[in-house]
Amino acid sequence: MYVIAGVSGHVGSIAANQLLEKGKKVKVIVRDDKKGAAWSKRGAEVAVGELQDRAFLTGALKGASGFFALMPPKFDAPDYFVFQKETSNEIAAAVKDSGVPHVVMLSSQGADLEAGTGPIKGLHYLENALRKTGVKLTAIRAGYFQENVGNFLTPVRQAGIFPSLLDPDYAFPQVATGDIGKLVAESLLSPPAKSEVVDLLGPLYSQRQVAEQLAKALGKSVNVFAVPREGWVPGLMQGGFSKSLAELYAEMSDAFAKGLVSPKGDRTVQGTTRLEDTLPRVLG
């Protein structure tokens, strides 16, 4: 049996679907019964609880062959890194207590660095907390999600403006969550001989190229607006981030701009899904 967290999101749902389609026993973790109903109809076992609950997670993992773990979001956390550390400690404790032999974790490019990477440093912390348990760990360090373009659709649709915290012409890997979910399922089904870090990259796009793709898909003019550094935190807070998380995202953007975020894993997998194939789903 495989235990999958995050099935209400893109990556976890794709991983769980892949495993169910292969006839594997799957247990999904959801926060409430309503989110688990559709999975139950498909034949998955449903566990209702929080990843931050050590006792619950330990019970959910008992007898499992593998576990897909990720850091759950909490955009309103007053101190986001404290939330990440506390959550990491609970997940790691449950992994150790349950004896699950293999964990596939959704990490990120830049998780090799202890600090200076904004919210990515919380994934560095979770990677190491899991390693300390002695579990066999597959850390998938994914690139920037193509689906993140959805965060900017309001200004794009209302004013034809695509805000960017980076140099609009700086190209970096952007991977589709479908490619991540597929790799998660493959990794669970074929555990490595020992713990490993896998860099999952996608095609290279600059924010200007993303805006051009949006313009084509929407049939309207879309211009990139390079947000001044002093406007990053206020703009993110206006979008619903806590001050703590907004400051971390600004730090992460600085890390990208300085070239600190790069592949450092044991091997690299290239995602092949193109942004033009992802956009129709994001745009609805």
N, C-alpha and C positions, 0 to 999 in steps of 0.2 A: 504494500500500500504506500501511496505517496501523498504527503500532506502539502497542500498548496495555500499559501497566504496571498492576500491581495487580489482575490478573484473578482472583486468589484471594479478593478482597474484593468488596463489594457494587457499588461504583461502576465499577471497571474491568471487571467481568464483564458488567454491563448494557451498558456502552458497546461492548464487543467483540461481544456478542450482537446489538445493534442494527445494527452495521456488517455482520456476517455475514449477517443476515437481508435486508439490502439488496444482497447479492451482492458486497460489497467484499472486496478482499484484506486480510487482517489478519494481523499477526504479534503474538503475545502473549509477554510476558516473564514467566517463572516462575523460581522458585529451584531447583526440582528436576524431573526428568523426570515423576514421578508426577503432579504437578499440571498438567502439560501434556498428558497423554494424552487427556483428554476433548476438549480444544481441537483437538488434531490430528485426532481422528475427525470433528470438525465442519468440517474443511477449513482451519483456521488454521495458519500456520507457527508453530513454537515455538522461542523462543530461551531457553536456560537460563543464568541468570547473575544478578548483583546490579547494582542501579542505581548502587551505589557504585563499580563497576568501570568506569573511564573507557574502557579499551580495548574491553571487551566491549560496552558500550552504544554506543560509536561504531560498531562493526561492525553491531550490531543495527539502527541507525538509517540506515545507508547506503541511499540510494535511496528512502527513505520520503517520502510526501507530507505526513504529519502524525504527531505523537507526543503521546500522553496521558501526562503526567508527574504524579507525586504524591510526597509525602514518605513513605517507608516507615517503619513504626513500629519502635521498639526500646525497649520499656518498661524494660529493665534497663540502659540506657546510663548509665554513671557520671556523665557530664556531657551531658545531653540536647541542649543548645544547641550544644555543640561537635560532637556527632554530626550535628545538622541542618546546620551550616555546612559540614562536610566532605562530606556527601552532596550538598548543593547545588552545591558547587564541582565535584564530579565530574560531576554531571548536566549542568551548564552547559558544562563543557569538552567533553563528548561531543556535546552539541547543536551547539556551534561547529565541532568537528572533522568531524562528519558532514555538515554542510550542510543538515540537515532544515529546510525553510522555515517550518513552522508548529508551534507547541507549544501545546497546551491543558493548562493546569495546574490541579489541584485546590488551590485556596487557601481562605481563610476570611475571614469578616467580621472586621474588625480588623486585616487585614494591611496596611492603610495606615499603621499605627503601627510605629515602629522598636523600641519597647521598652514594657514594662509590660503585656504581654498573654500572658505565659506561653509555651506552645509555639507560639502564633500568630506570634510574632516570627521563628521559623525559616522560616515561609512568606513573611513580608515579605522575608527574606534571599534565599530561593529566587526569588521574583518578580524581584527586582532583579538577581540573578546571571544570570538568563535574559535580562532586558532588555539587559544589557551585551553579550551575544553578538550582538545585532543581529537575532535571530530575531523573526518576527511572533508575538506572545504573546497568547493569550486566557487571562486569569487569571479563573477562576470562583471568586468568593468566596462560598462556600456558608454558609448558616446552620447552626445546631446540628442534628446528625443526629437524626431521630426514632428511629433504631435504637439510639441510645445508651441507651435505656431498658433494653436487654438487660443492661447492666452492673450493674443493681440488682436483678435478678430473685431472687438468692439471699435477701437479707433480706426481699424482698416475699413470697416463697413460704414462707419459714421462720417469719417473725414478723409478716407483714402490715405491714411498715415500708418506706416509700420514702424513703431519705435524700436530702437536698437541701443543696447548698452555697450556694444562692441563697434569697432571700426566696420562700417557697412561692407567693406570690400575684403575683410578678413575671412577666408574660407576655412572651415573646420568640419570634422566628421559629424554627420547627423544621421542617426540610425532609427529605423522604424521599430515601434514596439512589437510588431508582429515577428520581426527577426529575432528580437530578444526572447520572446515567449517560446519560439521554436527551439532556440538554443538551450533554454532552461529545461524543456522537456527532454531534449536529446541528452543533456548532461545528467539528468536524474536517471535515465534509462541505461546510460553507459558511464558509470562512475570512473574517474581516473585512478591510476595505481596509487597516487598520492595527491595531497592537496595541491591545487594549482590556481593561478590567476589567468583568466582569459580576457584579453582585450577584444571587445566587440565594436568594430567600427562600421560606419556607413559611408555613403557617398559624400564628397566634399561640397558644401554650399556656403556661400557668403550670405549675409542678411539681405544684401541687395538682390542676389539671385532668388532668395526666398520671396521677396517682395514682387519680383517679376513673375514668379510662378503664381502667386496669389492674384496678381493683376490679370493674368491669362485665365485663371480658373473662374474669377468673379466677373470678368468682362468689364473692368473699370480700371482707372489709373490708380496706382498705389505707389507712394513715395516713401523712401526710408528717411526717418528722422533720427539722427544721432543724438540721443539724450545727453545733455551735459552731465559730467560727473556729479555735480552738486544736486542734480535732480533725480538721481537714481533712487535713493532711499525714500524721499517723499513720494515719488511716483509709485514705487512698489507698495508703500503703505496705503496709498490711495486705492490700489488694486486689491487690498484685503490682507496684506502681510502684516504680521506684528513687526514692531520696530527692530526686534532682535533678528528676525528672519530676513527682513529687508536689508539690514546691515551685512548679514552673511552673504546674501545674494550679490550685493555690491562687491564684497571681497572676492567672491567666486569669479565675477566678471573681470576684476582686476587680474586674477590669476590666469584667466584665459588670454587676456590682452598681453600679459608678460610672457606667454609661452610656457607657463609652468605645468599646464595640464597636457600630458602626452602619454602614449602607450608605454607601459613598463612591465607588462605581464610576462608569463611563461610562453604564451603563444597568442596568435592573433587570428580572429575570425572576421571575415568581411561580410557585413550585411549588404544585401543586393537590392532591397526595395527602394525605389526612387521616390523622391518627394512628390512628384506629379501623380504617383499612384496612391500616396497617402492623403493628399489634400481633399479628394472628393468625400472621404469618410469624415475628415475633420470638419469640413464645411457643411456636412449634413445634406 
